[in-house]
């Protein structure tokens, strides 16, 4: 019980921190460089939720960064096409691109890699708490996310079938063992040929702000 209360408290803190970051209403940021890490947020969030992680990576790795912010009411393919426009322009300029994504953002990242040709110009993808096998919790979702995130959805099936189209990209899947939004949490590990790391005590949103997760992201991008 004590452990569960601690997990719930950590998750509540993370949700509140996301809210504070999003209320800042800053414009999407792009720090240029010959190598850029692009961040793709989850449903209902915004690029600002990655600010603590991206600032740490900029210092530790000396990379450029950008955040791709989309409106959650857009359809899935529209979201992915918008990401493709942002990243393909970088690739055309010879920029090396890596991806870091959270939750549904990980599915968007994979769609870009597998279905929109992004694997040609991306080296690494680090996916946090992403429901690769869908999530039963999506039954409670509103808007277009529900039809994307449910187990067995057309998006989930197509991504599973086309995984080999992104075989050249090094994938890392980070799993929140106490995730209440990706259910079961093992769905976040259901990515073929990926390096998988579990964080047993973390919830879905706490992944964004945890120092050990930040270290794991940095290590995956250093490889």
C-alpha positions in Angstrom: 0.0 0.0 0.0 2.8 2.4 0.9 4.5 1.7 -2.4 1.3 2.3 -4.3 0.6 5.6 -2.6 4.2 6.7 -3.4 3.6 5.8 -7.1 0.3 7.7 -7.2 1.9 10.7 -5.6 4.7 10.6 -8.1 2.2 10.4 -11.0 0.1 13.3 -9.6 3.3 15.4 -9.3 4.2 14.6 -12.9 0.7 15.5 -14.2 0.8 18.8 -12.3 4.3 19.6 -13.7 3.1 18.9 -17.2 0.3 21.3 -16.7 2.6 24.0 -15.5 4.9 23.5 -18.5 2.0 23.6 -20.9 0.4 26.7 -19.4 3.6 28.6 -20.3 2.2 28.6 -23.9 5.7 29.0 -25.4 6.2 28.7 -29.1 7.6 25.4 -30.5 11.4 25.5 -30.1 14.1 24.5 -32.5 17.8 24.6 -31.5 19.7 23.9 -34.7 22.8 21.7 -35.2 24.3 19.0 -37.5 22.5 16.5 -35.3 19.0 17.2 -33.9 16.8 15.2 -31.5 13.1 15.6 -32.3 10.6 15.2 -29.4 7.0 14.0 -30.1 4.6 14.3 -27.2 1.6 12.2 -26.3 -2.2 12.7 -26.7 -3.4 15.8 -24.9 0.1 17.2 -24.2 2.5 19.6 -25.9 6.1 19.9 -26.7 6.9 21.8 -23.6 6.5 18.7 -21.4 9.9 17.6 -22.7 11.7 20.8 -21.7 13.6 19.3 -18.7 14.7 16.3 -20.7 15.7 18.2 -23.8 17.7 20.8 -21.8 19.6 17.9 -20.2 20.3 16.3 -23.5 21.5 19.6 -25.1 24.0 20.0 -22.3 25.1 16.3 -22.1 25.3 15.5 -25.8 25.8 18.9 -27.4 22.9 18.2 -29.9 20.3 20.5 -31.4 16.7 19.8 -30.5 13.2 20.5 -31.7 9.7 19.8 -30.4 6.8 18.8 -32.7 3.6 20.1 -31.2 0.3 18.9 -32.7 -3.4 19.3 -31.8 -4.8 16.1 -30.3 -8.0 16.6 -32.2 -6.2 16.1 -35.5 -6.4 12.7 -37.2 -3.5 10.4 -36.7 -2.3 10.5 -40.3 -2.4 14.3 -40.3 -0.3 14.4 -37.2 2.3 12.0 -38.8 2.3 14.0 -42.0 3.0 17.2 -40.1 6.0 15.5 -38.4 7.2 14.3 -41.7 7.2 17.8 -43.2 9.3 19.1 -40.2 11.8 16.3 -40.3 12.2 15.7 -44.0 13.2 19.4 -44.4 16.1 18.7 -41.9 17.1 15.6 -43.6 17.2 17.4 -47.0 19.8 19.8 -45.4 22.0 16.8 -44.3 21.0 17.0 -40.6 21.2 13.7 -38.6 17.9 13.1 -36.8 17.0 11.1 -33.7 13.6 10.7 -32.2 12.4 10.7 -28.6 8.6 10.2 -28.1 6.2 9.6 -25.3 2.9 7.6 -25.3 0.9 8.0 -28.6 3.8 10.1 -29.8 5.8 6.9 -30.1 3.2 5.5 -32.5 3.4 8.7 -34.6 7.2 8.4 -34.6 7.0 4.8 -35.8 4.4 5.7 -38.5 6.8 8.3 -39.8 9.7 5.8 -39.9 7.8 2.9 -41.4 5.0 4.4 -43.5 6.4 7.8 -44.6 10.0 6.9 -45.4 11.5 8.5 -42.3 13.8 5.5 -41.6 16.1 6.7 -44.4 17.2 9.7 -42.4 16.7 8.7 -38.7 19.3 6.9 -36.7 17.7 6.2 -33.3 14.2 6.2 -31.8 13.7 6.2 -28.1 10.0 5.5 -27.2 8.7 6.1 -23.7 5.6 4.4 -22.4 4.3 3.8 -25.9 1.4 1.3 -26.4 3.0 -0.7 -29.2 0.3 -3.4 -28.7 -2.4 -0.9 -28.0 -4.0 -0.2 -24.6 -7.2 -1.3 -23.1 -7.4 2.0 -21.3 -8.2 3.6 -24.7 -11.8 2.5 -24.2 -12.2 5.6 -22.0 -10.5 7.9 -24.5 -12.3 10.7 -26.3 -11.8 11.9 -29.8 -9.7 10.2 -32.5 -7.2 8.7 -30.1 -9.6 5.9 -29.2 -9.6 4.3 -32.7 -5.8 4.5 -32.8 -4.9 3.2 -29.4 -7.2 0.3 -28.9 -5.6 -3.2 -29.2 -5.9 -4.5 -32.7 -6.6 -1.1 -34.2 -5.7 -0.6 -37.9 -2.7 1.6 -36.9 -1.5 -1.0 -34.3 -1.8 -3.8 -36.8 -0.1 -2.0 -39.6 2.8 -0.9 -37.5 3.4 -4.5 -36.3 3.3 -5.8 -39.8 5.7 -3.2 -41.2 8.3 -3.2 -38.4 11.0 -4.4 -40.9 10.7 -1.1 -42.8 12.4 0.6 -39.9 15.0 -2.2 -39.3 17.8 0.2 -39.9 16.8 2.5 -37.0 18.0 1.6 -33.5 14.8 1.4 -31.3 14.8 1.6 -27.5 11.5 1.0 -25.6 11.3 2.4 -22.1 8.4 0.8 -20.0 6.6 2.3 -17.0 5.9 -0.7 -14.8 3.2 1.1 -12.9 1.5 2.5 -16.0 -2.3 3.0 -15.7 -2.7 4.4 -19.1 -0.8 1.8 -21.1 -2.6 -1.4 -20.0 -1.1 -3.8 -19.7 2.2 -2.0 -19.2 3.9 -4.9 -21.2 2.4 -3.3 -24.3 5.2 -0.7 -24.1 7.7 -3.6 -24.4 6.0 -5.2 -27.4 8.3 -3.9 -30.1 10.2 -6.4 -32.1 14.0 -6.0 -32.3 14.1 -3.2 -29.7 16.2 -2.8 -26.6 13.7 -2.8 -23.7 14.2 -1.3 -20.3 11.7 -1.4 -17.5 11.1 1.1 -14.7 9.0 -0.8 -12.4 7.9 1.9 -10.0 7.1 4.6 -12.5 3.7 5.7 -13.9 2.9 6.9 -17.4 3.6 10.6 -16.9 6.4 10.3 -14.3 8.6 8.8 -17.1 9.0 12.3 -18.5 10.7 13.7 -15.4 12.6 10.8 -13.8 16.4 11.1 -13.6 16.9 7.4 -14.3 14.7 7.6 -17.4 16.6 10.7 -18.6 19.9 8.8 -18.2 18.5 5.9 -20.2 17.4 8.2 -23.0 20.9 9.8 -23.0 22.6 6.4 -23.1 20.4 5.2 -26.0 21.2 8.3 -28.0 25.0 7.9 -27.3 25.1 4.4 -28.7 
